[in-house]
């Protein structure tokens, strides 16, 4: 898709040993599972059970 901006959240840890550990998570709505590739914006919200991601449709309902 031309003209579409996408973002990937990437956690990286550099340890004292020569080994590097990384992890990647797909950015998608906790409610509907839609994400950036579907044309939605994603926003994180901190809830008592942790951080949850919502699309622009479901974040406005919170």
LOKENU-293241 format. One line per 10 residues: number of its first residue (from 0); their letters; for each residue x, y, z of N, C-alpha, C. Coordinates in nm, 2 decimals. Layout:
BEGIN
NUM = a = X,Y,Z,X,Y,Z,X,Y,Z; ... .
END
This chain:
BEGIN
0 = xxxxxxxxxx = 0.08,-0.12,0.00,0.00,0.00,0.00,0.09,0.12,0.00; 0.06,0.21,-0.09,0.14,0.33,-0.10,0.08,0.44,-0.01; 0.16,0.51,0.06,0.11,0.62,0.14,0.05,0.58,0.28; 0.07,0.46,0.32,0.02,0.41,0.45,0.14,0.40,0.55; 0.12,0.47,0.66,0.23,0.46,0.77,0.20,0.35,0.86; 0.29,0.27,0.90,0.28,0.16,0.99,0.39,0.17,1.10; 0.36,0.12,1.22,0.45,0.13,1.33,0.46,-0.01,1.39; 0.58,-0.05,1.43,0.60,-0.18,1.50,0.66,-0.14,1.64; 0.61,-0.19,1.75,0.67,-0.17,1.88,0.77,-0.28,1.89; 0.89,-0.24,1.93,1.00,-0.34,1.94,1.08,-0.31,2.07 .
10 = xxxxxxxxxx = 1.07,-0.41,2.16,1.15,-0.40,2.29,1.28,-0.47,2.27; 1.39,-0.40,2.31,1.52,-0.45,2.29,1.60,-0.44,2.42; 1.67,-0.54,2.46,1.75,-0.54,2.58,1.89,-0.58,2.54; 1.99,-0.49,2.58,2.13,-0.52,2.56,2.19,-0.57,2.69; 2.23,-0.69,2.70,2.29,-0.75,2.82,2.44,-0.74,2.82; 2.50,-0.76,2.94,2.64,-0.76,2.94,2.71,-0.87,2.87; 2.64,-0.98,2.84,2.69,-1.09,2.76,2.67,-1.05,2.61; 2.75,-1.11,2.53,2.74,-1.08,2.38,2.61,-1.11,2.32; 2.51,-1.17,2.39,2.39,-1.21,2.33,2.29,-1.09,2.35; 2.20,-1.07,2.24,2.10,-0.97,2.25,1.97,-1.03,2.24 .
20 = xxxxxxxxxx = 1.88,-1.00,2.33,1.74,-1.05,2.33,1.64,-0.94,2.28; 1.55,-0.98,2.19,1.45,-0.88,2.14,1.32,-0.95,2.13; 1.21,-0.87,2.13,1.08,-0.93,2.11,1.00,-0.82,2.03; 0.90,-0.87,1.96,0.82,-0.79,1.87,0.67,-0.83,1.89; 0.59,-0.73,1.90,0.44,-0.76,1.92,0.37,-0.69,1.81; 0.27,-0.76,1.75,0.18,-0.70,1.65,0.09,-0.60,1.72; 0.08,-0.48,1.66,-0.01,-0.38,1.72,-0.15,-0.40,1.67; -0.24,-0.44,1.76,-0.38,-0.46,1.72,-0.47,-0.44,1.84; -0.59,-0.40,1.81,-0.70,-0.37,1.91,-0.73,-0.49,2.00; -0.74,-0.47,2.13,-0.77,-0.58,2.22,-0.91,-0.63,2.20 .
30 = xxxxxxxxxx = -1.00,-0.54,2.15,-1.14,-0.58,2.13,-1.17,-0.65,2.00; -1.13,-0.58,1.89,-1.17,-0.63,1.76,-1.05,-0.70,1.68; -0.93,-0.68,1.73,-0.81,-0.74,1.66,-0.77,-0.66,1.54; -0.83,-0.55,1.51,-0.79,-0.47,1.39,-0.67,-0.38,1.43; -0.58,-0.35,1.32,-0.46,-0.28,1.35,-0.43,-0.17,1.24; -0.31,-0.14,1.23,-0.26,-0.04,1.14,-0.28,-0.08,1.00; -0.27,-0.21,0.97,-0.29,-0.26,0.83,-0.43,-0.25,0.78; -0.52,-0.23,0.88,-0.66,-0.21,0.85,-0.71,-0.07,0.84; -0.61,0.02,0.86,-0.64,0.17,0.85,-0.68,0.23,0.98; -0.66,0.16,1.09,-0.70,0.22,1.22,-0.57,0.27,1.30 .
40 = xxxxxxxxxx = -0.59,0.37,1.38,-0.49,0.42,1.47,-0.50,0.34,1.60; -0.39,0.31,1.67,-0.39,0.23,1.79,-0.34,0.32,1.90; -0.41,0.31,2.02,-0.37,0.38,2.14,-0.36,0.29,2.26; -0.26,0.31,2.34,-0.24,0.22,2.46,-0.31,0.29,2.58; -0.37,0.21,2.66,-0.44,0.26,2.78,-0.40,0.16,2.89; -0.36,0.22,3.01,-0.32,0.14,3.12,-0.45,0.11,3.21; -0.47,-0.02,3.22,-0.59,-0.07,3.30,-0.53,-0.14,3.43; -0.61,-0.17,3.52,-0.56,-0.24,3.64,-0.49,-0.37,3.61; -0.52,-0.44,3.50,-0.46,-0.57,3.47,-0.34,-0.55,3.37; -0.31,-0.43,3.34,-0.19,-0.41,3.25,-0.22,-0.31,3.14 .
50 = xxxxxxxxxx = -0.13,-0.30,3.04,-0.15,-0.21,2.93,-0.23,-0.28,2.82; -0.33,-0.21,2.76,-0.41,-0.27,2.66,-0.41,-0.17,2.54; -0.41,-0.23,2.42,-0.42,-0.15,2.30,-0.56,-0.14,2.24; -0.61,-0.02,2.20,-0.74,-0.01,2.15,-0.73,0.07,2.01; -0.81,0.03,1.92,-0.82,0.10,1.79,-0.90,0.23,1.81; -0.90,0.32,1.71,-0.97,0.45,1.73,-1.11,0.43,1.75; -1.18,0.33,1.71,-1.32,0.30,1.73,-1.35,0.27,1.88; -1.27,0.17,1.93,-1.30,0.12,2.07,-1.23,0.20,2.18; -1.13,0.28,2.15,-1.07,0.37,2.25,-1.17,0.48,2.29; -1.25,0.53,2.19,-1.35,0.63,2.22,-1.46,0.58,2.31 .
60 = xx = -1.48,0.45,2.31,-1.59,0.39,2.39,-1.55,0.37,2.54; -1.42,0.39,2.57,-1.37,0.36,2.70,-1.40,0.48,2.80 .
END
